[in-house]
Amino acid sequence: MAVIDTAALGRANAPAPTLVHLSGDIDILTTTQLRRRLLNALDNSTDLLVLDLSRVTFCGAGGLGLMIDVQSRARARGITLALTGLPPSIARLLCIAGLNRRFPIVA
């Protein structure tokens, strides 16, 4: 996983990242509402959109697909989608799915 240098985020000329805090389960029951929330955040984002997953208790295949979709849309707009606060279970899931190198991680 690529790690974004958080010191660079504090530069005076760098816009503050857009931070979205997620919590609970990310599954088939929550992805539709979450998709709307993340696309809205993307519409109003700086050049860095960070998803804080520290309070996520479960992430299913739909959640992974959603993050991939939002990342693709972000890239098309020149925005980086990064993750932070990865619980061990989510970090393990990203590794198992082969996505651990796809998403930059903010420490």
C-alpha positions as CSV (number, residue, x, y, z in Angstrom):
1,M,0.0,0.0,0.0
2,A,1.3,3.5,-0.9
3,V,1.5,5.8,2.1
4,I,0.7,9.5,1.5
5,D,3.1,11.9,3.3
6,T,0.9,13.7,5.7
7,A,3.5,16.4,6.2
8,A,2.7,17.4,2.6
9,L,-0.9,17.8,3.5
10,G,0.0,20.6,5.9
11,R,1.7,22.8,3.4
12,A,0.3,26.3,3.3
13,N,-0.4,26.2,-0.4
14,A,-1.9,22.7,-0.4
15,P,-5.7,22.5,0.0
16,A,-6.9,20.6,3.0
17,P,-8.1,17.0,2.2
18,T,-11.7,16.1,2.2
19,L,-12.3,13.6,5.0
20,V,-15.3,11.3,5.2
21,H,-15.8,9.3,8.4
22,L,-17.5,5.9,7.9
23,S,-18.8,3.6,10.5
24,G,-20.7,0.4,11.0
25,D,-21.2,-2.2,8.2
26,I,-20.6,-1.6,4.5
27,D,-22.7,-4.2,2.9
28,I,-25.5,-4.7,0.4
29,L,-27.9,-2.9,2.7
30,T,-25.8,0.3,3.1
31,T,-24.0,0.7,-0.3
32,T,-26.7,2.6,-2.1
33,Q,-26.9,5.3,0.6
34,L,-23.1,5.3,1.0
35,R,-22.6,5.7,-2.8
36,R,-24.7,8.9,-2.7
37,R,-22.7,10.2,0.2
38,L,-19.4,9.4,-1.3
39,L,-20.3,10.8,-4.7
40,N,-21.5,14.0,-3.0
41,A,-18.2,14.2,-1.1
42,L,-16.4,13.7,-4.4
43,D,-18.3,16.5,-6.0
44,N,-17.2,18.8,-3.2
45,S,-13.7,17.4,-2.8
46,T,-10.2,18.9,-2.9
47,D,-7.5,17.0,-4.8
48,L,-7.5,14.4,-1.9
49,L,-10.5,12.5,-0.7
50,V,-9.8,10.4,2.5
51,L,-12.1,7.7,3.8
52,D,-11.7,7.1,7.5
53,L,-12.5,3.5,8.1
54,S,-11.5,3.3,11.8
55,R,-15.1,2.7,12.9
56,V,-16.1,0.3,10.1
57,T,-17.0,-3.1,11.6
58,F,-17.6,-5.0,8.3
59,C,-17.0,-4.6,4.6
60,G,-18.5,-6.9,2.1
61,A,-17.9,-7.4,-1.6
62,G,-20.3,-4.6,-2.4
63,G,-18.3,-2.2,-0.2
64,L,-15.1,-3.1,-2.0
65,G,-16.8,-2.6,-5.3
66,L,-18.1,0.8,-4.2
67,M,-14.6,1.9,-3.1
68,I,-13.2,0.8,-6.5
69,D,-16.0,2.7,-8.3
70,V,-15.5,5.9,-6.3
71,Q,-11.7,5.7,-6.8
72,S,-12.2,5.3,-10.6
73,R,-14.5,8.4,-10.6
74,A,-12.0,10.3,-8.5
75,R,-9.1,9.5,-10.8
76,A,-11.1,10.7,-13.8
77,R,-11.4,14.1,-12.0
78,G,-7.7,14.2,-10.9
79,I,-8.6,13.4,-7.3
80,T,-6.8,10.9,-5.2
81,L,-8.9,8.6,-3.0
82,A,-7.0,7.4,0.0
83,L,-7.9,5.4,3.1
84,T,-7.1,5.9,6.8
85,G,-7.8,4.2,10.1
86,L,-7.9,0.7,8.6
87,P,-9.1,-1.9,11.2
88,P,-7.0,-5.1,10.9
89,S,-10.0,-7.0,9.4
90,I,-10.4,-4.4,6.6
91,A,-6.6,-4.3,6.0
92,R,-6.7,-8.1,5.7
93,L,-9.7,-8.0,3.4
94,L,-7.9,-5.6,1.0
95,C,-4.9,-7.9,1.0
96,I,-6.9,-11.0,0.3
97,A,-8.8,-9.2,-2.5
98,G,-5.5,-8.0,-4.0
99,L,-6.5,-4.4,-3.4
100,N,-3.8,-3.5,-0.9
101,R,-1.7,-1.8,-3.6
102,R,-4.6,0.0,-5.2
103,F,-5.5,2.4,-2.4
104,P,-3.0,4.9,-0.9
105,I,-3.0,4.9,2.9
106,V,-2.8,8.0,5.0
107,A,-1.2,7.3,8.4
